[in-house]
Amino acid sequence: MIALGPLLLLLHAAAVPPVLELPEPGLDDTSAYQGYRTRIFRDSHDNAVQVYLERKSGRAVLVWADAADESAAFTARDSSGAAVEMTWGSPDAEVSESGGRRSVSYRLRFPGEPATLGHFALGTMRWERDLQYQGRHLAPFDSTLPPVPELAELLQGLARLDGVERARHLKLLADTSLESLRSRLHPVARLLRGDSAWIVRVEQPSFDGKNQLVLELRGSAKTSSVEPGQSTIVIRPRAAVPFTLAVTVTTDAAPLTPIDRNRIFTPGFLAFCTRVQRQGPASRRARRLERELRGMELVSYEEKLMAGLPNFATYFGRDMMMTALMMANIWRPAMLEHVIASALRKLSPAGEASHEEALGGQAIRENAGEYAGLLARAERAAPAIRDSLLARAGDVLEHLGRVRENYRMVDETFQLPVVAARYLARPDVPAAAKRTFLLTPAGTEEPATRLEALLRNLDFVAASAAPYAGSPEPTNLVAFHDDPAGGFVSGSWRDSGAGYAGGRFAMDVNVVWAPEALRGIETALASLRALGFTADTLLALSPRAAGGALARYLRDPAALRSAREAWSGARRWFEVTLAAPQVRDRIAAWLAWLPETERAYWRAVADTAEVPDRLRFLALSLDRSGQPIPVMNSDPASLLFVAEQDAEAASDWIEPLLRSFPVGLFVPGLGVLASNDVYATRDVWESFRADSYHSLRVVWGREVNLLLLGLARQIRRVTETPAARSVAAGAARAGERPATRAARLRRDIERVRGAAAASGLEYSELWSYRIERGALRPARFGASSDVQLWSLTDLAVQYALDAQRATR
């Protein structure tokens, strides 16, 4: 409901230019962005604030990358219900701070016709993301946005409690009635009129009543009028000319502590950046480099490294650890310490790495869901158990904003030993600094040290790998968790519904990360011994592991070597071999299944594609019985990049990735696709079409960078390192001279890099394509992040390739 009130005075604000603005002519294909525009600013504490405009939906969203991960959004439509195409109304934003509240104000320009604003949503960014995923923001304005379902369930559970118990629970939320508490579900708007201006003030308290987010729309009374409605406002220009609104968002959430580039990157890398800038500050290369440097600063904070903006402006364990591995040559050691410390602080009691934190409004959502579940169980329980469940529910309610961790993923738990081992083995970090780091408490509320937490993780990994090490059968591999809805949770980086094509055992987990985690444990234990930590000392620090696999490995290092060797053969279960006639038959069946517009295009491409006599690739996953699901995928890039053992064999599995699609994964002018399901069954085809996030319709920046870094690593092995002798011998046996092979690898690098660059979207988290008028056109993927932590690893790619050019 919109009410009238006095005009509020605006706070004094300082103008700030955007740190980044996308798309950027000369760096991006503006047409591929399809009307999407975004700017990222710094607030008064240098926390990132992103504003984006979505032309197709008329949605304007501000995301605040701070300790609460909030957003404030609305939709603008014209009198026919079509999206209004808003544009920027000024070149900068204004930031201010007063009384613990931070504000950001930006301006939007509207066409000279009436505009209706509605579907206001303020709160956790994850709720805005859900609304867009579900298409709720596209609904007509005569329907209101739904309440957050977990909060609605909480209220329903409260309503079923008896009066005394309900009053006690309401008191925990500083409220006295269900009606009053229910008013926190939706934002409340007020119209504030003045002589020269009007303000619509939209306020949203957090459900626990501890924080508040405010959005204000300010217009000139001389150029426009405003009419309040039940859940919308109508703005009418006084003349048929464009008008401008100021949009101000204010939060009282806590800020984070940013890290600048001088503390992120090594002196050698910064010198490289300076050299590039001096060679041509206006060049495409220099502009690209500066943009990525700014991007890394925008997601780097002492408390955590954020996964990306705008969709993942919070902690993601996998994103941090993968980035740490890829950036190891250009990051200062302190950045590795930030990553490892964050992961250890969030370990589960069993030793699992957290995938993602839920904080602010998202924590409230998830805790509300747990509370509602406890009440539902209490209703069915015997009296004694009921009282216990109600007490637990009350504790959840009292701490409704408590941060929650997500442990459903598998891969990041195995990545932590790899990252920790590489830090512990670094010769440029003094032993005293490593000991100090390890003996620091893991968290502010946990007496255990980081070393104790690390041992907990190493023990969990060792125990998880023990069944296959003892009996190397495919069903003893590391499996995904069961999904209560049926099938398995996609528990690695391809964490979408289709993700792993319904498989139980992921190739990347079992071929890349489990073997490398065991190698990491071996390296970590050796490094700890070198630091003065004996086996007895480590066992005393990890009493729960005394009878586990880690204790065995501490007492008997040969057993760990044996386990690692057993795991090195896990690749054989994922190997798929198809003869040329089988390849052609599968492609023909897939083409027949495609819609006509796509079929015509891909048939023409397939007719010119080279089909080898024998096509070999590693399957995306195994089914529940241990049989490969024949989906070609980009994950061998991780194997090429990270594998220490049998690295030469790893390079063999890259060859199919570089074959042209639909035989392989390579698409000129686009890049290397995430998957190729052509050789699978129709149900897999339909699954990927319904959920294209990790499918043959997308290229991921992470995978492109992993492949490029892996290829660069192979060149070093051939030409620069002591390992070159054995690699050269292998190449000679294969009939290829080392210099010839290095030249081929360089051509592969240029081919992959050139295809991604030609897309005009190479800076994105991921990108897609559409078929129009018989041509493939790159397109921005709707859920893509504009600044993505692991996509920024292109900085490491640039540095590695520059070093190679210098030594040729």
C-alpha positions, -999 to +999 in steps of 0.1 A: +000+000+000+013+035-009+007+062+017+014+100+017+040+116+039+064+145+042+093+149+018+126+135+032+159+153+028+185+134+007+219+128+022+249+146+008+266+122-017+299+120-036+299+112-073+318+081-084+324+068-119+317+031-127+347+008-121+334-014-149+307-009-176+295-037-199+293-043-228+323-021-237+326-012-274+358-025-288+360-053-262+326-069-264+301-077-291+274-053-280+247-071-301+254-104-284+244-088-251+209-084-265+201-051-247+217-061-214+236-033-198+255-031-165+277-009-144+297-017-113+306+009-087+324+011-053+304+023-023+317+044+006+336+013+020+349+002-015+325-027-016+312-036-050+277-025-061+264-037-095+234-022-113+221-040-144+193-032-169+175-060-187+158-047-218+138-078-226+121-078-192+123-041-183+140-051-150+164-028-131+185-046-104+210-033-079+232-060-062+252-051-032+283-073-027+287-069+010+283-090+041+245-095+034+246-101-004+214-080-010+195-067-040+168-042-048+149-044-080+118-033-099+102-038-134+091-010-157+064-014-184+045+008-208+007+012-211+006-019-233+024-041-208+056-042-228+090-037-212+102-001-210+137+003-224+155+022-196+189+037-202+215+053-180+205+088-170+240+100-159+276+089-164+282+081-127+266+072-094+266+089-060+276+072-027+272+083+008+272+071+044+254+082+075+248+066+109+260+032+098+239+032+066+254+032+032+236+046+001+242+043-036+222+065-060+221+061-098+199+077-125+177+061-152+163+077-183+128+068-195+111+073-229+086+102-230+056+081-223+038+068-191+057+040-173+043+017-147+067+004-121+060-028-101+073-062-089+095-045-063+117-071-047+142-061-019+162-086+001+187-114-005+201-115-040+193-152-042+156-144-041+159-121-070+178-148-088+151-173-081+124-149-093+142-145-126+150-182-130+113-190-125+101-161-148+081-146-119+093-111-128+076-115-162+041-119-147+015-092-152+014-065-127-021-075-116-004-104-099+020-097-070+053-114-066+049-145-043+063-144-008+095-162+000+081-198+003+102-207+034+089-176+052+053-184+043+058-220+057+073-205+089+041-184+093+019-214+086+037-234+113+035-206+138-003-203+132-008-240+141+010-236+175-011-231+206-014-196+219+012-198+246+038-215+225+031-191+196+035-160+218+069-174+230+081-179+194+068-145+183+088-129+211+119-144+197+113-124+165+105-092+185+068-093+175+035-099+191+011-111+164+011-131+132-004-102+113+024-079+123+050-105+114+033-112+081+038-076+071+075-083+069+070-106+039+065-078+013+081-043+009+060-013+019+059+018-002+051+054+007+047+084-016+065+116-003+055+148-021+073+181-022+071+213-042+099+205-066+102+167-063+084+135-053+099+104-038+085+069-037+101+052-007+100+013-007+112-003+026+119-040+033+128-051+068+146-084+072+123-111+085+141-112+118+137-075+121+174-068+125+182-051+092+165-029+067+169-022+029+153+009+014+148+018-023+138+054-032+127+066-066+130+104-070+115+124-098+111+161-107+076+175-101+082+198-131+088+170-156+067+142-143+038+132-120+033+100-100+001+081-092+002+054-065-015+021-069-020-010-048+013-026-057+026-003-085+032+033-093+025+051-126+048+079-137+036+103-163+058+128-181+043+163-184+054+164-220+062+138-246+099+139-239+122+116-220+125+121-183+150+110-156+145+093-122+171+090-094+172+055-078+187+054-043+193+021-024+203+023+013+215-006+035+225-010+072+243-043+065+279-047+074+306-040+048+335-062+039+373-054+037+385-051+001+419-062-011+436-042-038+458-055-067+491-047-050+482-072-023+467-097-047+494-101-074+531-108-074+556-080-083+565-099-114+529-100-127+524-064-118+555-055-138+541-074-167+509-054-165+528-021-164+547-032-195+515-039-214+501-006-204+532+013-215+533-004-249+498+008-257+474+021-230+445+024-255+451-010-271+426-038-268+451-059-249+458-032-223+421-024-219+413-060-215+440-065-189+429-034-169+393-046-169+403-080-155+425-065-129+396-043-117+373-074-118+396-093-095+397-064-071+359-062-071+355-098-059+385-099-035+379-093+002+398-103+033+368-122+046+364-143+014+368-142-024+334-139-041+324-162-068+311-135-091+288-106-098+259-103-099+247-139-094+272-153-068+283-123-047+294-145-018+317-174-008+319-205-031+345-230-020+351-245-054+355-212-072+381-200-047+401-232-048+400-236-086+411-200-089+439-204-064+453-233-085+450-214-117+464-182-103+493-197-083+520-183-105+507-147-103+492-145-068+510-136-037+512-164-011+488-144+012+460-150-014+464-187-010+463-182+027+430-163+024+415-192+003+427-220+025+417-202+057+382-195+044+378-231+035+391-244+068+369-220+088+338-235+071+346-272+073+319-296+084+326-316+116+334-345+094+359-326+073+339-317+042+345-284+024+316-260+023+303-253-012+284-221-005+275-200+025+240-187+031+240-154+048+217-124+054+183-130+038+193-163+023+203-176+057+169-165+071+152-184+042+171-216+049+167-214+086+130-207+082+127-239+062+144-258+089+122-243+115+090-252+096+103-287+092+109-291+129+074-278+137+059-303+112+078-331+129+067-319+163+030-321+153+034-358+146+057-367+175+050-381+210+049-355+238+084-359+251+099-358+216+076-329+207+090-307+235+126-314+223+117-306+187+099-273+198+130-263+218+152-269+187+128-249+166+129-221+191+167-220+189+166-218+151+141-190+153+162-171+178+191-172+155+173-169+122+201-150+105+228-175+115+251-183+085+245-217+070+270-238+050+262-262+022+280-295+021+262-313-007+290-309-032+318-335-035+346-321-057+357-292-035+363-315-005+389-332-027+403-300-041+413-286-006+442-311-001+455-302-035+455-264-028+468-269+008+496-291-004+508-267-031+509-239-005+528-260+021+553-270-006+560-235-018+597-227-013+590-189-013+570-191+020+592-193+051+587-223+073+580-200+103+552-183+083+537-217+074+537-228+110+521-195+122+494-199+096+487-235+105+486-229+143+462-200+141+426-208+152+405-219+123+376-196+133+366-170+158+343-194+176+364-225+171+393-234+193+407-259+168+437-246+148+439-246+110+462-276+112+436-296+131+409-286+106+432-295+077+439-329+092+401-334+096+397-328+058+426-350+049+411-378+070+377-374+053+393-376+019+415-406+027+384-424+041+363-415+010+390-429-013+397-460+007+370-483-008+383-479-043+420-481-032+412-514-015+391-529-043+394-509-076+359-516-090+338-488-106+310-490-080+337-483-053+345-449-069+334-417-051+297-413-057+273-384-057+247-381-029+213-396-035+186-370-044+154-374-024+135-367-055+152-396-073+186-400-090+217-382-077+227-347-068+251-332-093+278-328-068+306-312-088+311-280-108+284-290-133+258-285-106+227-281-127+198-306-131+212-322-162+248-316-150+262-351-151+235-367-173+220-384-143+252-402-135+263-414-101+301-412-105+316-381-121+347-383-142+362-351-129+358-362-093+372-397-098+398-391-126+411-357-117+404-348-081+405-380-061+439-391-074+453-356-071+439-353-036+458-384-025+489-369-041+481-337-022+479-357+011+513-372+004+528-338-003+511-322+027+523-349+051+559-346+038+557-308+041+543-311+077+572-334+086+596-309+072+580-282+094+586-303+125+553-320+129+559-357+136+534-385+129+527-388+166+521-350+169+497-350+140+478-380+154+475-363+187+461-332+170+435-354+151+422-379+177+391-387+156+414-399+128+434-422+150+417-453+137+411-440+102+428-441+068+449-409+075+464-425+107+473-455+086+490-433+060+509-414+088+522-447+101+528-463+067+536-439+038+539-469+015+502-476+020+494-440+008+516-446-023+497-478-030+463-461-027+475-433-051+487-458-076+454-477-075+435-445-081+457-436-110+439-463-130+404-450-124+404-434-158+398-467-175+362-470-163+353-437-182+370-445-215+346-446-245+357-458-279+335-455-310+343-467-346+336-443-374+303-459-385+290-456-349+300-420-348+281-413-381+251-432-369+248-413-337+252-380-354+225-389-379+201-399-351+208-367-332+203-345-363+170-362-369+159-353-334+168-316-336+143-289-345+144-281-382+162-247-380+190-262-359+190-295-380+197-277-412+226-257-398+243-286-380+238-311-408+257-288-431+285-286-405+285-323-399+288-330-436+322-313-436+334-326-402+363-351-402+354-384-386+383-404-373+385-442-377+383-445-340+370-418-316+381-420-280+370-398-252+363-398-214+327-401-204+311-374-183+300-399-157+291-435-149+256-447-142+246-464-109+260-498-122+294-482-132+287-481-169+299-449-188+273-424-200+288-414-233+287-376-231+319-360-243+329-331-221+355-304-214+367-318-181+398-334-195+411-298-196+412-300-157+432-332-161+457-317-184+461-287-161+463-303-127+476-339-132+510-346-119+510-383-125+509-395-161+505-359-174+516-371-208+487-395-211+464-367-200+472-348-231+458-376-253+423-369-240+424-333-252+424-343-289+386-350-291+379-316-275+396-299-304+377-317-330+349-298-347+314-302-333+293-324-337+322-349-337+340-331-309+336-299-289+351-272-309+330-245-326+348-218-346+338-183-336+325-196-303+349-218-284+350-253-268+316-265-257+310-277-222+295-310-234+286-330-265+257-354-259+254-366-295+267-401-286+243-405-257+206-415-257+175-394-264+166-390-228+200-374-222+195-351-253+161-340-238+176-335-204+203-312-217+179-292-239+156-286-208+186-275-187+213-260-209+235-246-182+263-271-187+253-285-221+264-284-257+248-250-260+273-232-238+310-224-236+324-218-201+352-192-196+366-214-168+370-244-192+386-223-219+412-210-194+419-244-179+425-258-214+448-229-223+468-232-191+470-270-196+483-266-231+508-240-220+519-264-192+525-291-219+547-267-239+568-261-208+571-298-202+583-302-238+607-273-239+616-258-206+615-282-176+636-312-165+606-333-174+612-324-210+636-352-214+610-379-207+584-360-226+607-356-256+614-394-254+577-401-255+572-377-284+601-393-303+586-428-298+553-414-313+573-401-343+569-364-334+599-341-326+596-320-294+599-288-314+571-300-338+549-309-309+554-275-292+545-258-324+513-279-327+504-270-291+509-233-298+485-236-328+460-253-305+463-224-281+458-198-308+428-218-322+410-220-288+418-185-278+408-171-312+375-188-312+366-175-277+377-140-287+356-141-319+325-147-297+328-112-283+318-127-249+351-142-238+351-122-205+318-138-194+313-166-170+297-186-199+281-178-232+258-195-257+246-191-293+215-190-314+209-201-350+195-173-371+191-173-409+213-202-413+242-188-392+255-194-357+255-162-336+271-160-302+247-148-274+250-139-238+237-166-215+210-152-194+223-165-160+259-156-167+279-135-142+296-104-156+326-107-133+334-143-124+363-153-102+375-183-121+369-166-155+394-139-143+420-166-144+425-153-180+450-131-162+471-162-156+466-173-192+479-139-205+509-140-182+518-177-192+515-170-229+535-138-227+563-157-209+563-184-236+565-158-264+595-142-246+614-175-245+607-186-281 
